Amino acid sequence: MIDPSNNSFIPKRGPAKLKRTNASKQIYVFTIISYVIMFASLLSAGGVFLYSKYFVQKQRDDIVVKLDTAIKVFSESDLQKVINFDNRLQQASDKFESSVALGSLFKAFEAATIDTFQIESLNIKRDKDDKLVLDTKMKTDSVSSIILQRLAYRGNDLTNSVAVKSISVNKPSDEDSGQNSFQRVDIGFEVPISDVPYEGGKFEFTAGVPIEVDTPTGLDNNNEGVVTDNTDSASGNQNNI
């Protein structure tokens, strides 16, 4: 007879056994980067130490030796020569910057002088580096011409101040009773240097041609009718003073 216990539908299995699992060894990227940074820091610290100990210290010692040598051979007279030379260069530069164009000055002076005036002399003097002082000796036929000339100079853009210094009347003698009297006038005025700056450049110079000019009415004829007209050429040739 068959044993009913052998007909069970539950499968049979043996006794349970314990399974051992080995842990896998994993190396992360962050760990590798940390090691690299650590070794790089150590190498850089060692390099800085060696660089400062041998190269920088040697360079410092060389500079100290050169400085001591320069102190021993230092001469105050040589330093004073250098200072004097630098001062002369600075003065030359200042003079060059404050140069003036005499051509422009003569052209403006001619344009502001009326026809009844005759220039006998013109003296130009430089007052430091600020202005030019002009003293002129002129003669004319009447006092009214003096007033007009003074107004003409004051109306010119170049003149800073105009002053009539003296007026003298030359009366004709009995022998020259046919001639009119004339006035001798000393006029002084100032021109700022900044109004006539010198501009560097090359200019062609053309010599003036002597011309004869009729003597204005009321003026004497003592060889003063011949003048040299150099204003056209002088205005094109800017000389510096």
C-alpha positions as CSV (number, residue, x, y, z in Angstrom):
1,M,0.0,0.0,0.0
2,I,1.3,3.5,-1.0
3,D,2.3,5.9,1.7
4,P,0.1,9.0,1.3
5,S,2.8,11.3,2.7
6,N,4.9,10.8,-0.4
7,N,2.2,12.4,-2.6
8,S,2.6,16.0,-1.1
9,F,2.6,18.8,-3.7
10,I,5.1,20.9,-1.6
11,P,8.6,20.4,-3.1
12,K,11.2,19.3,-0.8
13,R,14.5,21.2,-0.3
14,G,17.6,20.6,1.6
15,P,18.7,22.5,4.7
16,A,19.5,26.3,4.2
17,K,23.1,27.3,3.8
18,L,24.7,30.7,4.7
19,K,26.1,32.5,1.6
20,R,29.1,34.8,2.1
21,T,29.4,37.9,-0.2
22,N,32.7,39.7,-0.8
23,A,32.7,43.6,-0.5
24,S,33.8,45.2,-3.8
25,K,36.7,47.7,-3.6
26,Q,35.6,51.1,-5.2
27,I,37.9,54.2,-5.7
28,Y,36.1,57.4,-6.1
29,V,37.2,60.3,-8.4
30,F,37.0,62.8,-5.5
31,T,39.5,60.8,-3.6
32,I,42.0,60.8,-6.5
33,I,41.6,64.6,-6.9
34,S,42.2,65.1,-3.2
35,Y,45.4,63.1,-3.3
36,V,46.6,65.1,-6.4
37,I,46.0,68.4,-4.7
38,M,47.7,67.3,-1.5
39,F,50.9,66.2,-3.4
40,A,50.8,69.3,-5.5
41,S,50.7,71.5,-2.4
42,L,53.7,69.7,-0.9
43,L,55.7,70.1,-4.1
44,S,54.8,73.8,-4.5
45,A,55.7,74.5,-0.9
46,G,59.1,72.8,-1.4
47,G,59.7,74.7,-4.6
48,V,58.9,78.1,-3.0
49,F,61.3,77.3,-0.1
50,L,64.1,76.3,-2.4
51,Y,63.5,79.3,-4.7
52,S,63.6,81.8,-1.8
53,K,66.6,80.2,-0.1
54,Y,68.9,80.0,-3.1
55,F,67.8,82.4,-5.9
56,V,66.1,85.3,-4.0
57,Q,68.6,85.4,-1.3
58,K,71.5,85.4,-3.8
59,Q,69.9,88.2,-5.8
60,R,69.4,90.2,-2.7
61,D,73.0,89.8,-1.7
62,D,74.1,91.0,-5.1
63,I,72.0,94.1,-5.0
64,V,73.2,95.0,-1.5
65,V,76.8,94.7,-2.7
66,K,76.1,96.9,-5.7
67,L,74.4,99.5,-3.5
68,D,77.4,99.6,-1.1
69,T,79.7,100.1,-4.1
70,A,77.5,102.9,-5.4
71,I,77.4,104.6,-2.0
72,K,81.2,104.5,-1.8
73,V,81.8,106.1,-5.2
74,F,78.9,108.6,-4.9
75,S,80.0,112.2,-5.8
76,E,77.8,115.2,-4.9
77,S,79.5,117.3,-7.6
78,D,78.4,114.9,-10.3
79,L,74.9,115.0,-8.9
80,Q,74.9,118.8,-9.0
81,K,76.0,118.7,-12.6
82,V,73.1,116.5,-13.5
83,I,70.7,118.8,-11.6
84,N,72.1,121.9,-13.3
85,F,71.8,120.3,-16.7
86,D,68.1,119.3,-16.0
87,N,67.4,122.9,-15.0
88,R,68.8,124.2,-18.2
89,L,66.7,121.8,-20.2
90,Q,63.6,122.9,-18.4
91,Q,64.4,126.5,-19.0
92,A,65.0,125.9,-22.7
93,S,61.7,124.0,-22.9
94,D,59.8,126.9,-21.2
95,K,61.4,129.5,-23.5
96,F,60.4,127.4,-26.5
97,E,56.8,127.1,-25.3
98,S,56.6,130.9,-24.8
99,S,58.1,131.8,-28.2
100,V,56.2,134.4,-30.3
101,A,55.7,135.1,-34.0
102,L,57.0,138.5,-34.8
103,G,55.5,138.3,-38.3
104,S,52.0,138.3,-36.9
105,L,52.9,141.1,-34.5
106,F,54.3,143.3,-37.2
107,K,51.3,142.6,-39.4
108,A,48.8,143.6,-36.7
109,F,50.8,146.6,-35.8
110,E,50.9,147.8,-39.4
111,A,47.1,147.2,-39.8
112,A,46.4,149.3,-36.7
113,T,48.6,152.3,-37.7
114,I,46.6,155.0,-39.4
115,D,47.9,156.8,-42.6
116,T,48.8,160.1,-41.0
117,F,51.3,158.5,-38.6
118,Q,54.9,157.9,-39.5
119,I,57.0,155.5,-37.4
120,E,60.5,156.7,-36.5
121,S,61.5,153.9,-34.2
122,L,60.1,150.7,-32.6
123,N,61.5,149.1,-29.5
124,I,60.3,145.6,-28.5
125,K,61.1,144.3,-25.0
126,R,60.1,141.0,-23.5
127,D,58.6,141.1,-20.0
128,K,59.3,137.7,-18.5
129,D,57.2,135.1,-20.3
130,D,53.9,136.9,-20.1
131,K,53.9,139.8,-22.5
132,L,55.8,142.0,-25.0
133,V,56.2,145.7,-24.3
134,L,56.4,147.9,-27.3
135,D,57.7,151.5,-27.3
136,T,57.2,153.5,-30.5
137,K,58.3,156.9,-31.5
138,M,56.0,158.4,-34.2
139,K,55.1,161.8,-35.7
140,T,51.9,163.0,-37.1
141,D,50.3,166.2,-38.2
142,S,47.7,167.0,-35.5
143,V,46.5,166.1,-32.0
144,S,43.3,164.7,-33.5
145,S,45.4,162.1,-35.3
146,I,47.0,161.1,-32.0
147,I,43.5,160.5,-30.5
148,L,42.5,158.5,-33.5
149,Q,45.7,156.4,-33.4
150,R,45.2,155.7,-29.7
151,L,41.7,154.5,-30.3
152,A,42.8,152.3,-33.2
153,Y,45.5,150.6,-31.1
154,R,43.0,150.1,-28.3
155,G,40.5,148.5,-30.7
156,N,43.1,146.0,-31.9
157,D,42.8,142.5,-30.5
158,L,46.5,142.1,-29.8
159,T,47.0,145.1,-27.7
160,N,46.4,144.7,-24.0
161,S,46.9,148.3,-22.9
162,V,47.8,151.5,-24.8
163,A,49.4,154.6,-23.2
164,V,50.5,157.8,-24.8
165,K,53.7,158.6,-22.9
166,S,54.7,162.0,-24.3
167,I,53.8,164.5,-27.0
168,S,56.1,167.2,-28.3
169,V,55.2,169.9,-30.8
170,N,57.9,170.9,-33.4
171,K,57.0,174.3,-34.7
172,P,58.5,175.5,-38.0
173,S,61.2,178.2,-38.0
174,D,60.9,181.5,-39.8
175,E,62.9,180.2,-42.7
176,D,60.5,177.2,-43.0
177,S,57.3,179.2,-42.5
178,G,55.7,177.4,-45.4
179,Q,55.7,174.1,-43.5
180,N,53.2,173.0,-41.0
181,S,54.1,171.9,-37.5
182,F,54.1,168.3,-36.6
183,Q,53.6,166.3,-33.4
184,R,56.2,163.8,-32.0
185,V,54.5,161.1,-30.0
186,D,55.8,158.3,-27.8
187,I,53.3,155.5,-27.5
188,G,53.7,152.3,-25.5
189,F,51.5,149.3,-25.4
190,E,51.6,145.7,-24.3
191,V,50.9,142.5,-26.2
192,P,50.2,139.1,-24.4
193,I,52.6,136.4,-25.6
194,S,49.7,134.0,-25.7
195,D,48.1,136.0,-28.5
196,V,51.0,135.6,-30.9
197,P,52.3,132.1,-30.3
198,Y,55.0,130.7,-32.5
199,E,54.0,127.7,-34.5
200,G,56.9,125.5,-35.7
201,G,57.3,125.1,-39.4
202,K,59.2,126.1,-42.5
203,F,58.6,129.4,-44.1
204,E,60.1,130.9,-47.2
205,F,61.6,134.3,-46.8
206,T,61.5,136.9,-49.5
207,A,63.6,140.0,-49.2
208,G,61.7,143.3,-49.1
209,V,62.0,145.8,-51.9
210,P,62.7,149.4,-51.0
211,I,59.8,151.7,-52.2
212,E,59.3,155.4,-52.1
213,V,56.3,156.7,-50.2
214,D,54.9,160.2,-50.4
215,T,55.4,162.1,-47.2
216,P,52.0,162.7,-45.4
217,T,50.7,166.2,-45.3
218,G,52.2,168.3,-42.5
219,L,55.3,166.2,-42.1
220,D,58.8,167.4,-42.9
221,N,60.8,166.1,-45.9
222,N,64.2,165.4,-44.2
223,N,64.9,162.2,-46.1
224,E,62.0,160.4,-44.3
225,G,60.0,159.7,-47.4
226,V,61.9,156.5,-48.2
227,V,61.0,153.4,-46.2
228,T,61.5,149.7,-46.6
229,D,58.3,147.7,-46.9
230,N,59.2,144.4,-45.4
231,T,55.8,143.8,-43.7
232,D,54.5,141.4,-46.4
233,S,57.5,139.2,-46.2
234,A,57.9,139.5,-42.5
235,S,54.3,138.5,-41.9
236,G,54.9,135.2,-43.7
237,N,58.1,134.5,-41.9
238,Q,57.4,134.0,-38.3
239,N,60.5,134.5,-36.3
240,N,60.6,133.7,-32.6
241,I,62.1,135.9,-29.9
